[in-house]
Amino acid sequence: MLSSYASNAVLSKARAMYGKRITDKNYNDLLSCNNVCEIASYLKHYTAYSSVLTDIDEHDVHRGYLEALLKQKLFYDFALLGRYDISVGEHFFVYMMSRAEVEQFMHSLMLISAGRKNREVYNIPSFFNYNAKVDLSKLADVKNYDEFLNVVKNSPYYDILLPFKNAENNIDLPQIETALYNYLYKVLFDTINKYVKGKSKEELLHLFNSYIDLNNFVRIKRMKESYNLSNDYIMSCLISFGNLSKKALGNLIKSKNMSSLMADIQSTHIGKKWMTNFDDDIDKIPKRMRFAKSKHNVRFSISPPVVLMSYIFLKDTEISNIINIIEGIRYKVPSSEISKMLIR
């Protein structure tokens, strides 16, 4: 167990770092930028991201590299907080790195599936490759699934991904994503069950299981709405963790139409709380829930592991917001439309 001093240090440090978050004024200033260079300059000179942007030339910065450095800030903040909670922090770091790898794998596979080059993996900072279980830079040369498997061959991911190999080199993105995230959540829940106790464990499990349940709701709705897929296939694309039973999820999948599906979702405890008032972008609902609960945890929780992970989720959301602004400005999306994409 942490000493009282160490516990207080985690809580006070996380809250101090949260105090340096991107404000509404910062977001409005970023939305007023005209290009990626202006965004980079603003972040470098007026925000806490200066620590990872010190050496960039803001007048000539590649969008992909800027986004990679922003994501690196997430790991630096995690490492800083993890110092005060070494016993838990070092194990959650394994989850963090696994999540980064899974996200990079899915990005790479989506590009391959679309027939595009994996150029953006050139922008992976050395920090990620140093800590990753595979050499992520090798994904830059991957042209098909067989070559992708060769890159992950000596990692835990190989046995997970090998069953999806086929003679046609087709890539089943939904099922591959599900398999990878099932592995990721197993790493996470094994860590929580082994290294976190009592109320802290209960709070963390509730946060993650609620997020998984909402993501499964979104997957069911999207797949039933957009694709002519069998109920069995939809079930195979759902995350195996969460509070809802397989039977309950199966009943949702069997809903006759979208109206009955939403009514069935809203009849569940978590659906009633989070899925009743939703906007057109239903994909945001799990992240909105996680953001709201994490914001509450950072302010009021007295559990170091809960505050640690909640801060990371808030920072993760903030970085996603900035990347949405970068992408929106790059593609000349009106600032009013970009603003609607942000979670704050």
C-alpha positions as CSV (number, residue, x, y, z in Angstrom):
1,M,0.0,0.0,0.0
2,L,1.1,3.5,-0.6
3,S,2.1,5.6,2.4
4,S,-0.2,8.5,3.2
5,Y,2.5,10.9,1.9
6,A,2.7,9.1,-1.4
7,S,-1.0,9.0,-1.8
8,N,-1.4,12.7,-1.2
9,A,1.4,13.3,-3.6
10,V,-0.4,11.5,-6.4
11,L,-3.6,13.3,-5.8
12,S,-2.1,16.8,-5.5
13,K,0.2,16.3,-8.5
14,A,-2.6,15.0,-10.7
15,R,-4.8,18.0,-9.7
16,A,-2.0,20.4,-10.3
17,M,-1.4,19.0,-13.8
18,Y,-5.1,19.0,-14.5
19,G,-5.1,22.7,-13.7
20,K,-2.8,23.2,-16.7
21,R,-5.4,21.7,-19.1
22,I,-6.5,23.3,-22.3
23,T,-9.2,25.9,-21.4
24,D,-12.1,27.0,-23.5
25,K,-10.1,30.1,-24.4
26,N,-7.3,27.9,-25.6
27,Y,-9.7,25.9,-27.7
28,N,-11.2,29.0,-29.2
29,D,-7.7,30.3,-29.9
30,L,-6.7,27.1,-31.6
31,L,-10.0,27.1,-33.7
32,S,-8.9,30.6,-34.9
33,C,-5.6,29.3,-36.3
34,N,-5.3,29.1,-40.1
35,N,-2.9,26.2,-40.5
36,V,-1.0,23.4,-38.7
37,C,2.1,25.7,-38.2
38,E,0.0,28.3,-36.3
39,I,-1.4,25.5,-34.1
40,A,2.0,24.1,-33.4
41,S,3.3,27.6,-32.5
42,Y,0.4,28.3,-30.2
43,L,0.7,24.9,-28.4
44,K,4.5,25.4,-28.1
45,H,4.3,28.9,-26.5
46,Y,1.0,29.0,-24.6
47,T,0.2,25.5,-23.3
48,A,1.7,22.7,-21.2
49,Y,2.5,20.9,-24.5
50,S,5.6,23.1,-24.7
51,S,7.5,20.3,-22.9
52,V,7.3,18.0,-25.9
53,L,7.4,20.7,-28.6
54,T,10.5,22.5,-27.5
55,D,12.7,21.3,-30.4
56,I,10.2,21.6,-33.2
57,D,10.3,24.2,-35.9
58,E,6.8,25.5,-35.7
59,H,7.2,27.2,-39.1
60,D,7.8,23.8,-40.8
61,V,6.2,21.0,-38.9
62,H,4.6,17.9,-40.4
63,R,1.0,17.3,-39.2
64,G,1.7,13.6,-38.5
65,Y,4.8,14.3,-36.4
66,L,3.0,17.0,-34.4
67,E,0.2,14.6,-33.6
68,A,2.7,11.9,-32.6
69,L,4.4,14.3,-30.2
70,L,1.1,15.3,-28.6
71,K,0.4,11.7,-28.0
72,Q,3.9,11.3,-26.5
73,K,2.9,13.9,-23.9
74,L,0.3,11.4,-22.6
75,F,3.1,9.0,-21.7
76,Y,5.3,11.6,-20.1
77,D,2.5,12.7,-17.9
78,F,1.7,9.1,-17.0
79,A,5.4,8.5,-16.1
80,L,5.5,11.6,-14.0
81,L,2.4,10.5,-12.0
82,G,3.5,6.9,-11.9
83,R,6.5,7.8,-9.9
84,Y,4.4,8.4,-6.9
85,D,2.6,5.0,-7.3
86,I,5.3,2.7,-8.6
87,S,3.6,-0.5,-7.6
88,V,0.5,0.2,-9.7
89,G,2.0,2.7,-12.2
90,E,4.5,0.4,-13.8
91,H,1.8,-2.2,-14.4
92,F,-0.7,0.3,-15.9
93,F,2.2,1.4,-18.2
94,V,2.1,-2.0,-19.8
95,Y,-1.6,-1.4,-20.6
96,M,-0.9,2.1,-21.9
97,M,1.8,0.8,-24.3
98,S,-0.4,-2.1,-25.4
99,R,-3.2,0.3,-26.1
100,A,-0.9,2.5,-28.2
101,E,0.3,-0.6,-30.2
102,V,-3.3,-1.7,-30.8
103,E,-4.3,1.8,-32.0
104,Q,-1.3,1.8,-34.4
105,F,-2.1,-1.7,-35.6
106,M,-5.7,-0.7,-36.4
107,H,-4.6,2.5,-38.2
108,S,-2.1,0.5,-40.2
109,L,-4.6,-2.2,-41.2
110,M,-7.2,0.4,-42.1
111,L,-4.7,2.0,-44.5
112,I,-3.8,-1.3,-46.0
113,S,-7.5,-2.3,-46.4
114,A,-8.1,1.0,-48.2
115,G,-5.1,0.5,-50.5
116,R,-3.1,3.4,-49.1
117,K,0.5,3.5,-48.0
118,N,1.5,3.4,-44.3
119,R,3.4,6.7,-44.6
120,E,2.2,8.0,-41.2
121,V,4.1,5.4,-39.2
122,Y,7.3,7.3,-40.1
123,N,6.1,9.9,-37.6
124,I,6.3,7.5,-34.6
125,P,8.7,9.0,-32.1
126,S,11.6,6.8,-30.9
127,F,10.0,6.7,-27.4
128,F,7.2,4.4,-28.7
129,N,9.5,2.0,-30.5
130,Y,11.8,1.8,-27.5
131,N,9.0,0.6,-25.3
132,A,6.9,-1.3,-27.8
133,K,6.7,-5.1,-28.2
134,V,7.2,-4.8,-31.9
135,D,9.1,-2.5,-34.2
136,L,6.3,-0.2,-35.2
137,S,8.4,1.6,-37.9
138,K,8.4,-1.6,-39.9
139,L,4.7,-1.1,-40.5
140,A,5.7,1.6,-43.0
141,D,6.6,-1.0,-45.6
142,V,3.6,-3.3,-45.1
143,K,1.4,-3.8,-48.1
144,N,-0.9,-6.7,-47.1
145,Y,-2.0,-8.8,-44.1
146,D,0.8,-11.5,-44.6
147,E,3.4,-8.8,-44.3
148,F,1.6,-7.3,-41.3
149,L,1.8,-10.7,-39.6
150,N,5.5,-10.9,-40.2
151,V,6.0,-7.6,-38.3
152,V,4.2,-8.9,-35.2
153,K,5.5,-12.4,-35.5
154,N,7.6,-12.4,-32.3
155,S,5.0,-10.7,-30.1
156,P,1.9,-11.7,-28.2
157,Y,-0.2,-10.3,-31.0
158,Y,0.8,-12.9,-33.6
159,D,-1.3,-15.8,-32.2
160,I,-4.2,-13.4,-31.8
161,L,-4.0,-12.2,-35.4
162,L,-3.0,-15.4,-37.2
163,P,-6.5,-16.9,-37.3
164,F,-7.7,-13.9,-39.5
165,K,-5.2,-14.8,-42.2
166,N,-6.9,-16.0,-45.5
167,A,-5.9,-16.9,-49.0
168,E,-7.5,-13.8,-50.5
169,N,-5.6,-11.5,-48.1
170,N,-8.9,-9.9,-47.1
171,I,-8.8,-8.0,-43.8
172,D,-11.8,-8.4,-41.4
173,L,-11.3,-5.1,-39.6
174,P,-14.2,-5.4,-37.1
175,Q,-13.2,-8.9,-35.9
176,I,-9.5,-8.1,-35.8
177,E,-10.3,-5.0,-33.8
178,T,-12.4,-7.0,-31.3
179,A,-9.7,-9.6,-30.9
180,L,-7.0,-7.0,-30.2
181,Y,-9.2,-5.1,-27.7
182,N,-10.2,-8.3,-25.9
183,Y,-6.5,-8.9,-25.4
184,L,-6.0,-5.3,-24.3
185,Y,-8.8,-5.5,-21.8
186,K,-7.5,-8.8,-20.4
187,V,-4.2,-7.1,-19.8
188,L,-6.0,-4.2,-18.1
189,F,-8.4,-6.3,-15.9
190,D,-5.6,-8.7,-14.9
191,T,-3.6,-5.7,-13.7
192,I,-6.5,-4.2,-11.8
193,N,-7.5,-7.5,-10.1
194,K,-3.9,-8.2,-9.1
195,Y,-2.6,-4.8,-8.0
196,V,-5.6,-2.7,-7.0
197,K,-7.7,-3.4,-3.9
198,G,-10.9,-2.4,-2.2
199,K,-12.8,0.7,-3.2
200,S,-10.2,1.7,-5.8
201,K,-10.6,-1.6,-7.6
202,E,-14.4,-1.3,-7.5
203,E,-14.2,2.2,-9.0
204,L,-11.8,1.3,-11.8
205,L,-13.7,-1.8,-12.8
206,H,-17.0,0.2,-12.9
207,L,-15.4,2.9,-15.1
208,F,-13.9,0.5,-17.6
209,N,-16.9,-1.9,-17.7
210,S,-19.3,1.1,-18.2
211,Y,-17.1,2.3,-21.1
212,I,-17.1,-1.2,-22.7
213,D,-20.9,-1.6,-22.3
214,L,-21.5,1.8,-24.1
215,N,-19.0,0.9,-26.8
216,N,-20.9,-2.4,-27.3
217,F,-24.2,-0.5,-27.6
218,V,-22.6,1.8,-30.3
219,R,-21.2,-1.2,-32.2
220,I,-24.6,-3.0,-32.2
221,K,-26.4,0.1,-33.4
222,R,-23.8,0.9,-36.1
223,M,-23.6,-2.6,-37.4
224,K,-27.4,-3.2,-37.5
225,E,-28.0,0.2,-39.1
226,S,-25.2,0.3,-41.7
227,Y,-24.6,-3.3,-42.7
228,N,-26.6,-6.4,-43.6
229,L,-24.8,-8.6,-41.0
230,S,-26.0,-11.8,-39.2
231,N,-26.7,-11.6,-35.5
232,D,-23.9,-14.1,-34.9
233,Y,-21.4,-12.0,-36.7
234,I,-22.4,-8.9,-34.7
235,M,-22.0,-10.8,-31.5
236,S,-18.5,-11.9,-32.5
237,C,-17.6,-8.2,-33.0
238,L,-18.5,-7.2,-29.4
239,I,-16.0,-6.8,-26.6
240,S,-16.1,-9.8,-24.2
241,F,-15.9,-7.7,-21.1
242,G,-18.3,-5.3,-19.5
243,N,-21.2,-5.6,-17.0
244,L,-23.8,-6.8,-19.5
245,S,-24.2,-10.5,-20.0
246,K,-23.9,-12.2,-23.4
247,K,-27.6,-13.0,-23.2
248,A,-28.5,-9.4,-22.6
249,L,-26.3,-8.3,-25.6
250,G,-27.9,-11.1,-27.7
251,N,-31.3,-9.7,-26.9
252,L,-30.3,-6.2,-28.1
253,I,-28.9,-7.6,-31.3
254,K,-32.2,-9.4,-32.0
255,S,-34.2,-6.1,-31.7
256,K,-36.5,-5.8,-34.7
257,N,-35.6,-2.2,-35.7
258,M,-33.7,0.9,-34.6
259,S,-36.5,2.2,-32.5
260,S,-36.9,-1.0,-30.6
261,L,-33.1,-1.3,-30.3
262,M,-32.8,2.2,-28.7
263,A,-35.7,1.5,-26.4
264,D,-34.1,-1.8,-25.3
265,I,-30.7,-0.1,-24.8
266,Q,-32.4,2.7,-22.8
267,S,-34.1,0.1,-20.6
268,T,-30.7,-1.0,-19.2
269,H,-29.2,0.8,-16.2
270,I,-26.3,2.4,-18.0
271,G,-28.3,3.0,-21.2
272,K,-31.0,4.9,-19.2
273,K,-28.3,7.2,-17.8
274,W,-26.1,7.8,-20.9
275,M,-28.1,6.8,-24.0
276,T,-31.3,8.7,-23.5
277,N,-30.2,12.1,-24.8
278,F,-27.8,11.5,-27.6
279,D,-26.7,13.6,-30.6
280,D,-26.2,12.5,-34.1
281,D,-22.7,11.3,-33.3
282,I,-23.5,8.4,-31.1
283,D,-19.8,7.3,-31.3
284,K,-19.0,10.0,-28.8
285,I,-21.2,8.7,-26.0
286,P,-18.7,6.3,-24.4
287,K,-16.0,9.0,-24.5
288,R,-18.5,11.6,-23.0
289,M,-19.2,9.2,-20.2
290,R,-15.6,8.5,-19.5
291,F,-14.8,12.2,-19.7
292,A,-17.5,13.2,-17.2
293,K,-16.7,10.4,-14.7
294,S,-12.9,11.1,-15.0
295,K,-13.4,14.8,-14.4
296,H,-15.4,14.0,-11.3
297,N,-12.7,11.5,-10.1
298,V,-9.8,13.9,-10.5
299,R,-11.6,16.5,-8.5
300,F,-13.1,14.3,-5.7
301,S,-11.7,10.8,-5.6
302,I,-9.2,10.0,-2.8
303,S,-7.9,6.9,-4.6
304,P,-4.5,7.4,-6.3
305,P,-5.0,4.6,-9.0
306,V,-8.4,6.0,-9.8
307,V,-7.1,9.6,-10.1
308,L,-4.1,8.5,-12.0
309,M,-6.1,6.7,-14.7
310,S,-8.8,9.4,-14.7
311,Y,-6.2,12.1,-15.4
312,I,-4.9,10.0,-18.3
313,F,-8.4,9.7,-19.8
314,L,-8.9,13.5,-19.5
315,K,-5.5,14.1,-21.2
316,D,-6.3,11.5,-23.8
317,T,-9.6,13.3,-24.6
318,E,-7.8,16.7,-24.7
319,I,-5.2,15.3,-27.2
320,S,-8.0,13.9,-29.4
321,N,-9.7,17.3,-29.3
322,I,-6.5,19.0,-30.5
323,I,-6.0,16.4,-33.2
324,N,-9.6,17.0,-34.4
325,I,-8.8,20.7,-34.6
326,I,-5.6,20.0,-36.6
327,E,-7.5,17.7,-39.0
328,G,-10.4,20.1,-39.3
329,I,-8.3,23.1,-40.1
330,R,-6.2,21.1,-42.5
331,Y,-9.4,20.1,-44.5
332,K,-10.9,23.6,-44.3
333,V,-13.8,22.5,-42.0
334,P,-15.6,25.6,-40.5
335,S,-14.6,26.2,-36.9
336,S,-18.2,26.0,-35.8
337,E,-18.3,22.4,-37.1
338,I,-15.0,21.5,-35.6
339,S,-16.1,22.8,-32.2
340,K,-19.1,20.4,-32.2
341,M,-16.6,17.5,-32.5
342,L,-14.9,18.4,-29.2
343,I,-15.6,16.8,-25.9
344,R,-15.2,19.3,-23.1
